[in-house]
């Protein structure tokens, strides 16, 4: 008996989540139902698709072969839906975008709000996680990344460069000794990433500027920024986040300026889906525009670690 699309949909969910319960959450089905459907599919095909263990469900050799066919069937369904859409000029359906929390908090809300306003039938989901997204497991339809992936059948498009500087709150700078060079940072509280939770080498900012250790750390850049806003110390911040943080002032802006890049990552097979191509273009162009707009708002003449050098300083 040939596999039905609904069976394939359930198979793909289990393959990507590597668990029955995980697939059930994605499909909004009871795990027992998912398990029965997988068993029925295996019986109908006459093969074992998954090797079951306490660690989860991993694909068997037959399952790996069936996965390739199932993904092609999925793409065919998506293409068919695109072709018969009632409003071909409008974007509809659900799209999940994975992103590190810096871009997810300070760039994607504005970008996605504009896209959604123009396409009321489109559901955009922003998944903000401080890690690399696995598109092969369909954790997201597309992902914003900090570096090019080394492996996988992925389409990679550079979005834009962006910049980062040292910063601290005006209150912190007023209360603590002047920062006139990298060496003087040893006298200050440093905010940064938890070292063993840096998921991309592009995030190892402190090592690049020669600071050995942070004393207040988080795996989330948003938490780090809020620590800086609370006057907890000195740390690296994205220039595009600075307009949201009026309490913060740049430190040594001419001497400490880091450049990084954003990339949009997609599964290579999705290039055939025009709807996703259009959304990817809107996301890329939107992020590029927001980075340029927000960085242009940044006044790099805010001082050199001395709050009295800031144009906003008051006695």
TORMARLUM-223771 format. One record per residue (C-alpha): residue number from 1; residue in one letter; x, y, z. Coordinates in pm, 1 decimal. Example, Ala and Ser with C-alpha at 12.3 -4.5 7.8 and 13.67 -1.06 7.14 Angstrom:
1:A:1230.0:-450.0:780.0
2:S:1367.0:-106.0:714.0
This chain:
1:X:0.0:0.0:0.0
2:X:131.8:343.7:-92.7
3:X:195.0:592.5:184.8
4:X:-62.8:871.9:217.3
5:X:36.0:1236.3:262.0
6:X:-91.1:1239.9:620.2
7:X:135.9:942.3:699.8
8:X:429.8:1122.7:540.5
9:X:355.8:1437.7:741.1
10:X:369.7:1239.0:1064.7
11:X:685.5:1055.5:955.0
12:X:859.4:1389.1:883.5
13:X:760.8:1529.2:1222.5
14:X:906.4:1226.1:1405.5
15:X:1222.1:1229.6:1190.7
16:X:1282.1:1597.8:1265.4
17:X:1203.4:1593.9:1636.3
18:X:1353.6:1244.9:1688.8
19:X:1075.8:1165.2:1933.1
20:X:711.1:1064.8:1934.8
21:X:620.6:1319.8:2200.4
22:X:802.2:1599.5:2014.6
23:X:619.7:1514.4:1693.0
24:X:292.6:1507.0:1884.7
25:X:348.9:1861.1:2009.3
26:X:423.3:1986.1:1658.2
27:X:124.1:1805.4:1505.3
28:X:-107.4:1863.9:1805.0
29:X:-169.4:1490.4:1827.7
30:X:-157.0:1252.4:2120.2
31:X:184.1:1071.3:2127.7
32:X:7.2:735.6:2133.6
33:X:-168.4:828.4:1809.1
34:X:162.2:930.1:1652.0
35:X:318.2:600.2:1758.1
36:X:30.1:399.0:1611.4
37:X:47.5:590.7:1283.8
38:X:421.4:529.8:1251.3
39:X:367.9:161.6:1322.8
40:X:95.0:146.3:1058.5
41:X:319.3:321.1:804.9
42:X:605.3:77.9:873.4
43:X:365.8:-215.9:831.4
44:X:231.4:-79.8:504.1
45:X:582.1:-28.5:364.1
46:X:718.4:-351.2:504.9
47:X:1027.4:-181.2:653.1
48:X:1147.7:-40.4:984.0
49:X:1182.0:336.2:951.6
50:X:1312.8:416.7:1300.3
51:X:1555.4:265.4:1545.0
52:X:1396.3:318.7:1886.2
53:X:1611.2:374.7:2196.5
54:X:1588.2:555.8:2531.8
55:X:1754.6:852.8:2356.9
56:X:1473.0:877.9:2101.0
57:X:1385.8:776.9:1746.2
58:X:1669.7:773.5:1492.1
59:X:1621.8:693.6:1126.1
60:X:1712.9:348.5:1000.8
61:X:1879.8:304.8:661.4
62:X:1534.5:258.0:507.4
63:X:1412.1:561.0:698.8
64:X:1693.1:774.4:557.1
65:X:1594.8:672.7:204.2
66:X:1226.8:735.4:275.5
67:X:1311.7:1079.6:419.8
68:X:1447.8:1203.4:86.2
69:X:1128.1:1097.5:-94.7
70:X:910.0:1242.2:181.5
71:X:1079.8:1581.5:162.8
72:X:1023.8:1589.7:-213.3
73:X:656.3:1510.9:-153.8
74:X:640.1:1790.6:103.0
75:X:787.9:2035.7:-144.5
76:X:536.0:1925.5:-408.0
77:X:248.6:1993.6:-166.6
78:X:386.5:2338.9:-85.3
79:X:429.4:2422.1:-453.2
80:X:75.2:2306.9:-528.1
81:X:-61.4:2526.1:-248.0
82:X:127.7:2823.0:-389.9
83:X:-7.7:2759.8:-738.1
84:X:-374.7:2753.8:-637.1
85:X:-362.9:3033.5:-377.2
86:X:-671.4:3256.3:-399.3
87:X:-461.5:3570.8:-354.4
88:X:-142.3:3511.0:-553.9
89:X:-17.2:3862.0:-478.1
90:X:-52.3:3818.6:-101.1
91:X:160.6:3603.2:126.2
92:X:-26.7:3354.0:342.3
93:X:37.6:3058.1:569.6
94:X:283.3:3010.0:854.2
95:X:656.6:3079.7:845.7
96:X:892.0:3022.2:1139.5
97:X:1209.1:3232.8:1158.9
98:X:1489.5:3130.6:1392.3
99:X:1730.5:3395.3:1515.7
100:X:1982.3:3470.0:1791.9
101:X:1819.0:3690.6:2052.2
102:X:2001.0:4010.6:1955.7
103:X:1846.3:4026.5:1609.7
104:X:1523.7:3866.9:1736.2
105:X:1473.3:4142.0:1995.0
106:X:1603.8:4452.1:1821.0
107:X:1553.7:4393.7:1445.4
108:X:1296.7:4128.0:1359.8
109:X:998.5:4277.9:1548.9
110:X:1000.4:4590.1:1330.0
111:X:1068.2:4390.2:1012.7
112:X:799.8:4127.0:1076.9
113:X:542.4:4382.3:1189.3
114:X:571.2:4561.4:854.6
115:X:550.4:4236.2:657.0
116:X:246.1:4118.5:855.0
117:X:69.8:4451.7:811.3
118:X:91.4:4418.0:434.3
119:X:1.8:4046.1:434.8
120:X:-279.2:3986.1:687.9
121:X:-307.5:3617.9:596.2
122:X:55.5:3549.0:688.1
123:X:153.7:3409.0:1028.4
124:X:514.1:3488.4:1121.1
125:X:678.2:3312.0:1415.7
126:X:1004.5:3445.4:1561.7
127:X:1197.7:3182.5:1757.6
128:X:1465.5:3356.3:1965.0
129:X:1725.6:3110.4:2088.8
130:X:2096.8:3154.6:2165.9
131:X:2210.3:2864.0:1950.1
132:X:2245.7:2741.3:1592.5
133:X:1917.3:2624.3:1437.3
134:X:1894.5:2284.8:1268.5
135:X:1699.3:2345.3:948.5
136:X:1735.3:1982.2:841.7
137:X:1510.2:1897.1:1136.8
138:X:1279.9:2182.8:1036.1
139:X:1327.4:2370.8:1361.3
140:X:1256.0:2675.7:1146.5
141:X:1175.2:2755.5:784.5
142:X:1465.6:2998.4:772.6
143:X:1720.6:3125.3:1022.0
144:X:1929.8:3432.3:1081.2
145:X:2285.1:3320.3:1162.6
146:X:2612.3:3482.7:1264.5
147:X:2836.7:3272.2:1040.2
148:X:2815.6:3048.3:737.7
149:X:2734.6:2684.5:824.2
150:X:3009.9:2440.4:735.3
151:X:2782.2:2145.9:651.3
152:X:2432.6:2062.6:533.9
153:X:2222.1:2107.5:220.8
154:X:2162.1:2474.4:288.1
155:X:2125.8:2794.5:93.1
156:X:2326.0:3077.9:251.4
157:X:2275.5:3446.8:174.3
158:X:2469.6:3725.7:341.2
159:X:2229.2:3990.4:470.3
160:X:2454.3:4268.4:598.3
161:X:2745.3:4364.6:821.5
162:X:2679.7:4526.2:1159.0
163:X:2896.6:4679.4:1430.5
164:X:2948.6:4653.7:1805.6
165:X:3116.7:4873.7:2067.5
166:X:3201.0:4878.1:2435.5
167:X:2935.9:5051.1:2644.9
168:X:2822.0:5114.7:3001.2
169:X:2548.8:5317.1:3166.9
170:X:2606.5:5683.8:3232.2
171:X:2543.3:5615.5:3601.5
172:X:2810.8:5343.7:3609.5
173:X:3063.7:5567.9:3436.9
174:X:2993.7:5850.0:3679.7
175:X:3056.3:5627.6:3982.8
176:X:3365.9:5443.0:3860.4
177:X:3716.9:5525.5:3743.1
178:X:3772.8:5662.5:3395.6
179:X:3834.8:5414.7:3114.4
180:X:4115.7:5547.7:2898.0
181:X:4234.0:5221.2:2743.0
182:X:4177.2:4845.4:2729.4
183:X:4417.1:4794.6:3020.9
184:X:4200.1:5006.2:3249.8
185:X:3909.7:4762.7:3201.2
186:X:4078.2:4534.1:3456.6
187:X:3950.3:4771.2:3725.4
188:X:3588.7:4732.7:3612.3
189:X:3307.6:4480.3:3623.8
190:X:3281.9:4314.4:3280.9
191:X:2954.6:4183.0:3135.8
192:X:2970.1:3909.1:2872.2
193:X:2881.8:3556.5:2762.3
194:X:2912.1:3244.5:2976.2
195:X:3230.0:3101.8:2817.3
196:X:3112.9:2742.2:2770.4
197:X:2780.4:2858.3:2624.2
198:X:2924.6:3063.3:2337.0
199:X:2754.9:2879.6:2048.4
200:X:2940.2:3062.2:1768.9
201:X:3300.6:3183.5:1773.0
202:X:3175.8:3514.4:1629.7
203:X:3034.0:3586.5:1976.9
204:X:3370.5:3567.7:2153.7
205:X:3397.4:3947.3:2160.7
206:X:3601.9:3983.8:2479.1
207:X:3878.6:3755.2:2354.1
208:X:3904.1:3967.2:2039.4
209:X:3958.3:4289.7:2232.3
210:X:4197.0:4128.5:2481.3
211:X:3975.1:4106.4:2790.2
212:X:4032.1:3776.6:2966.4
213:X:3721.3:3723.5:3175.4
214:X:3373.5:3859.7:3241.4
215:X:3243.8:3875.0:3597.0
216:X:2872.1:3900.9:3513.0
217:X:2766.3:3659.7:3239.6
218:X:2464.2:3526.4:3053.1
219:X:2401.2:3313.9:2744.6
220:X:2152.5:3581.5:2632.9
221:X:2263.1:3908.3:2476.8
222:X:1936.5:4067.6:2591.6
223:X:2017.7:3982.5:2952.2
224:X:2367.3:4125.2:2905.8
225:X:2224.2:4449.5:2770.0
226:X:1984.3:4475.2:3062.7
227:X:2276.5:4422.0:3301.5
228:X:2452.9:4713.8:3135.8
229:X:2139.1:4926.6:3160.8
230:X:2121.6:4851.3:3532.4
231:X:2473.0:4985.6:3581.2
232:X:2626.7:4644.5:3644.3
233:X:2944.8:4702.2:3443.1
234:X:3101.4:4737.6:3100.2
235:X:3028.7:4514.8:2800.7
236:X:2995.6:4480.1:2425.6
237:X:2669.0:4592.5:2266.3
238:X:2534.6:4595.7:1912.1
239:X:2520.0:4944.2:1764.5
240:X:2166.9:4868.3:1641.5
241:X:2056.3:4806.5:2002.3
242:X:2193.5:5136.2:2135.1
243:X:1893.7:5351.6:2028.9
244:X:1678.0:5133.3:2258.1
245:X:1910.6:5197.6:2553.8
246:X:1924.3:5571.2:2632.8
247:X:2106.0:5497.5:2960.3
248:X:2413.1:5364.7:2780.6
249:X:2720.4:5547.4:2653.8
250:X:2992.3:5422.5:2419.9
251:X:3340.9:5364.0:2558.0
252:X:3659.5:5397.4:2350.4
253:X:3451.8:5409.7:2029.7
254:X:3747.9:5483.7:1804.2
255:X:3962.6:5206.2:1950.5
256:X:3707.8:4927.8:2002.8
257:X:3482.7:4865.1:1703.9
258:X:3388.2:4510.7:1605.9
259:X:3231.0:4409.3:1276.0
260:X:3013.6:4102.8:1233.2
261:X:2769.1:3975.5:969.3
262:X:2419.5:3833.6:951.7
263:X:2335.4:3549.2:713.1
264:X:1998.6:3409.5:611.8
265:X:2005.4:3030.3:607.7
266:X:1746.1:2818.2:428.4
267:X:1706.8:2454.7:333.0
268:X:1822.6:2421.0:-27.2
269:X:1498.6:2253.7:-138.2
270:X:1294.7:2556.4:-29.9
271:X:1439.2:2762.5:-316.2
272:X:1165.8:2607.3:-529.5
273:X:890.8:2758.0:-312.4
274:X:816.7:3107.9:-440.3
275:X:631.7:3209.8:-124.4
276:X:937.6:3136.9:89.4
277:X:1161.5:3313.9:-163.2
278:X:950.1:3627.0:-132.9
279:X:944.1:3613.1:246.5
280:X:1319.9:3552.7:258.8
281:X:1375.4:3860.6:41.4
282:X:1150.4:4070.6:265.3
283:X:1328.3:3949.5:580.2
284:X:1674.7:4013.1:433.3
285:X:1589.4:4356.1:298.3
286:X:1410.4:4447.3:619.3
287:X:1702.7:4350.3:843.5
288:X:1947.0:4531.1:615.7
289:X:1736.0:4844.7:630.1
290:X:1686.9:4830.6:1007.8
291:X:2058.0:4785.5:1076.9
292:X:2135.8:5087.4:857.2
293:X:1860.7:5298.0:1014.6
294:X:1946.0:5216.6:1376.0
295:X:2322.0:5246.5:1333.6
296:X:2269.1:5588.1:1174.5
297:X:2096.4:5700.4:1495.7
298:X:2401.9:5618.4:1703.8
299:X:2606.4:5919.3:1809.6
300:X:2963.3:5791.4:1821.4
301:X:3071.5:6111.4:1995.5
302:X:2923.1:5997.4:2325.7
303:X:3252.7:5998.2:2512.9
304:X:3556.4:5788.5:2585.7
305:X:3457.1:5629.3:2911.6
306:X:3427.5:5966.3:3083.3
307:X:3061.5:6060.7:3142.1
308:X:3156.9:6430.0:3134.3
309:X:3257.7:6382.2:2770.5
310:X:2902.2:6288.7:2682.6
311:X:2683.1:6560.8:2536.8
312:X:2408.5:6433.0:2766.4
313:X:2613.9:6462.0:3086.2
314:X:2478.4:6692.5:3357.2
315:X:2649.8:6800.4:3675.4
